[in-house]
């Protein structure tokens, strides 16, 4: 009977350390390969997002916009006032503007003009600029070009009867506009004016009413 040869492997501490290092290196290489692959995919996705954003920005630059403000070297602002509903503050506003020698632009609505023609004349006679705020205060974005033109021209017909002049500036009701609104209004010869700072006066209306009452009592 032949003897069976046995092979005995002796694993030293050094061998274990080398094996562990090799295993760690392999695992690290796998992780790096996966990370690089994901990174390339993420980069490609990010580039797609950037390109889409750039397209949107470029498209935005082509959008028709109204005038919000203009650069000036002096410390002056343009004051605008919209008149579409009540009339109980008109005298107070005119007196206040006069006391400070300030001129403003009043954007009037047609139904306000029809209801308060004497106030329109008072604003005009005081030297303030009058602007077109449409005849019926509609949502301009929902109108066709022909409907927009009718709103503007109907308003002007009312103004001419009172002041003998047409207005030169326009403000869209609710501050709403799109490309169609801007191009249509400008094609009719008006500049479209927006605002860059809103007083939000409807929120402090009770305070304003109290101030008006106090001013009137002082005059009495």
C-alpha positions as CSV (number, residue, x, y, z in Angstrom):
1,X,0.0,0.0,0.0
2,X,1.4,3.2,-1.1
3,X,1.6,6.0,1.4
4,X,-0.6,9.1,0.9
5,X,1.3,12.3,0.6
6,X,-0.2,15.2,2.5
7,X,0.5,18.9,1.6
8,X,0.6,21.2,4.5
9,X,0.3,25.0,3.9
10,X,1.5,27.2,6.6
11,X,-0.1,30.7,6.6
12,X,1.9,33.2,8.3
13,X,0.7,36.5,9.7
14,X,2.5,38.3,6.9
15,X,0.6,36.3,4.3
16,X,-2.7,37.2,5.9
17,X,-1.8,40.9,5.9
18,X,-0.9,40.8,2.2
19,X,-4.1,38.9,1.3
20,X,-6.2,41.5,3.3
21,X,-4.5,44.3,1.4
22,X,-5.1,42.7,-2.0
23,X,-8.8,42.1,-1.1
24,X,-9.2,45.7,0.1
25,X,-7.6,47.0,-3.1
26,X,-9.9,44.9,-5.2
27,X,-13.0,46.1,-3.3
28,X,-11.8,49.7,-3.6
29,X,-11.3,49.3,-7.4
30,X,-14.8,48.0,-7.8
31,X,-16.3,50.9,-5.7
32,X,-14.3,53.4,-7.8
33,X,-15.5,51.9,-11.0
34,X,-19.1,52.1,-9.9
35,X,-18.7,55.6,-8.7
36,X,-17.1,56.8,-11.9
37,X,-19.9,55.2,-13.9
38,X,-22.6,56.9,-11.7
39,X,-20.7,60.1,-11.8
40,X,-20.7,60.1,-15.6
41,X,-24.4,59.4,-15.6
42,X,-25.0,62.2,-13.1
43,X,-22.8,64.6,-15.0
44,X,-24.7,63.8,-18.2
45,X,-28.0,64.4,-16.4
46,X,-26.7,67.6,-14.9
47,X,-25.6,68.9,-18.3
48,X,-29.0,68.1,-19.6
49,X,-30.6,70.1,-16.8
50,X,-28.2,73.0,-17.5
51,X,-28.9,72.9,-21.2
52,X,-32.7,72.9,-20.5
53,X,-32.3,75.8,-18.1
54,X,-30.3,77.8,-20.6
55,X,-32.9,77.2,-23.3
56,X,-35.6,78.5,-20.9
57,X,-33.5,81.6,-20.0
58,X,-32.9,82.3,-23.6
59,X,-36.6,81.9,-24.3
60,X,-37.3,84.2,-21.4
61,X,-35.1,87.0,-22.9
62,X,-37.4,87.0,-25.9
63,X,-40.5,87.5,-23.9
64,X,-42.3,90.8,-24.3
65,X,-42.2,92.8,-21.1
66,X,-43.7,96.1,-19.9
67,X,-41.7,98.9,-18.3
68,X,-41.2,98.2,-14.6
69,X,-38.6,100.9,-13.9
70,X,-35.9,102.9,-15.5
71,X,-32.3,103.7,-14.4
72,X,-31.8,107.3,-13.2
73,X,-28.8,109.1,-11.8
74,X,-31.0,111.3,-9.6
75,X,-33.0,110.2,-6.6
76,X,-36.5,110.3,-8.2
77,X,-39.3,107.8,-8.6
78,X,-42.4,107.6,-10.7
79,X,-45.6,107.5,-8.7
80,X,-48.6,105.8,-10.3
81,X,-52.2,105.4,-9.0
82,X,-54.9,103.1,-10.2
83,X,-58.5,104.3,-10.0
84,X,-61.0,101.6,-10.7
85,X,-63.5,101.4,-7.8
86,X,-64.2,104.0,-5.3
87,X,-63.8,107.8,-5.2
88,X,-63.7,108.7,-1.6
89,X,-59.9,109.2,-1.5
90,X,-59.4,111.2,-4.7
91,X,-59.6,114.7,-3.1
92,X,-57.3,113.7,-0.3
93,X,-54.8,112.3,-2.7
94,X,-54.9,115.3,-4.9
95,X,-54.5,117.7,-2.0
96,X,-51.6,115.6,-0.6
97,X,-49.8,115.6,-4.0
98,X,-50.3,119.3,-4.3
99,X,-48.9,120.0,-0.9
100,X,-45.7,118.3,-1.8
101,X,-45.6,119.6,-5.4
102,X,-45.7,116.0,-6.7
103,X,-47.1,114.9,-10.1
104,X,-48.3,111.3,-10.6
105,X,-49.8,109.1,-13.3
106,X,-53.4,108.1,-12.7
107,X,-54.5,104.9,-14.5
108,X,-58.3,105.1,-14.9
109,X,-60.9,102.5,-15.8
110,X,-63.7,103.4,-18.1
111,X,-66.5,102.7,-15.6
112,X,-64.8,104.9,-13.1
113,X,-64.5,107.7,-15.7
114,X,-68.2,107.4,-16.5
115,X,-69.1,107.5,-12.8
116,X,-66.8,110.3,-11.7
117,X,-66.1,112.6,-14.8
118,X,-65.6,115.6,-12.5
119,X,-62.8,113.8,-10.7
120,X,-61.2,113.0,-14.0
121,X,-61.3,116.6,-14.9
122,X,-59.8,117.6,-11.5
123,X,-56.9,115.2,-11.9
124,X,-56.3,116.4,-15.5
125,X,-56.5,120.1,-14.5
126,X,-54.0,119.5,-11.6
127,X,-51.4,118.6,-14.2
128,X,-51.2,114.9,-13.6
129,X,-50.8,112.3,-16.4
130,X,-53.7,110.1,-17.2
131,X,-53.3,106.5,-18.3
132,X,-55.5,103.9,-19.9
133,X,-56.6,101.1,-17.6
134,X,-59.2,99.6,-20.0
135,X,-62.9,100.3,-20.2
136,X,-64.1,97.4,-18.0
137,X,-61.1,96.1,-16.1
138,X,-61.0,92.6,-17.7
139,X,-58.4,89.9,-17.6
140,X,-56.4,90.9,-20.7
141,X,-54.7,87.5,-21.0
142,X,-58.0,86.0,-21.9
143,X,-58.9,88.5,-24.6
144,X,-58.2,88.4,-28.4
145,X,-56.3,91.2,-30.0
146,X,-59.6,92.7,-31.3
147,X,-61.2,92.6,-27.8
148,X,-58.1,94.3,-26.3
149,X,-58.3,97.0,-28.9
150,X,-62.0,97.6,-28.2
151,X,-61.3,97.9,-24.4
152,X,-58.6,100.5,-25.1
153,X,-60.5,102.5,-27.7
154,X,-63.8,102.5,-25.7
155,X,-61.8,104.0,-22.8
156,X,-60.2,106.6,-25.0
157,X,-63.6,107.7,-26.4
158,X,-64.7,108.5,-22.8
159,X,-61.5,110.4,-22.1
160,X,-61.7,112.6,-25.2
161,X,-65.2,113.7,-24.1
162,X,-63.8,115.0,-20.8
163,X,-60.2,116.2,-21.5
164,X,-60.1,116.4,-25.3
165,X,-57.0,114.3,-25.3
166,X,-56.1,110.6,-25.6
167,X,-53.7,108.9,-23.2
168,X,-50.3,107.6,-24.1
169,X,-49.6,105.0,-21.4
170,X,-51.4,101.8,-20.5
171,X,-51.5,99.5,-17.5
172,X,-53.1,96.1,-17.6
173,X,-55.8,95.3,-15.0
174,X,-54.5,93.1,-12.2
175,X,-51.0,93.6,-13.6
176,X,-51.7,90.6,-15.9
177,X,-50.0,90.4,-19.3
178,X,-48.5,88.1,-21.8
179,X,-46.8,88.6,-25.2
180,X,-50.0,89.1,-27.0
181,X,-51.1,91.9,-24.5
182,X,-47.8,93.7,-24.8
183,X,-47.5,93.6,-28.6
184,X,-51.2,94.5,-29.2
185,X,-51.1,97.5,-26.8
186,X,-47.8,98.8,-28.3
187,X,-49.1,98.3,-31.8
188,X,-51.8,100.8,-30.8
189,X,-49.2,103.4,-29.9
190,X,-49.1,103.0,-26.1
191,X,-46.2,102.2,-23.7
192,X,-47.1,99.5,-21.2
193,X,-46.2,100.4,-17.6
194,X,-46.1,98.0,-14.7
195,X,-44.9,98.7,-11.1
196,X,-41.8,97.5,-9.3
197,X,-43.1,98.4,-5.8
198,X,-46.6,97.8,-4.7
199,X,-48.0,99.7,-1.7
200,X,-50.6,97.0,-1.2
201,X,-52.9,99.7,0.0
202,X,-56.0,97.5,0.0
203,X,-54.5,95.7,3.1
204,X,-54.2,98.9,5.1
205,X,-57.4,100.6,3.8
206,X,-58.9,101.0,7.4
207,X,-55.8,102.9,8.4
208,X,-55.9,105.1,5.3
209,X,-59.6,105.8,5.9
210,X,-58.8,106.9,9.5
211,X,-56.1,109.2,8.2
212,X,-58.4,110.8,5.7
213,X,-61.0,111.3,8.5
214,X,-58.5,113.0,10.7
215,X,-57.3,115.3,7.9
216,X,-60.9,116.3,7.2
217,X,-61.6,117.0,10.9
218,X,-58.5,119.2,11.0
219,X,-59.8,121.2,8.1
220,X,-63.2,121.6,9.8
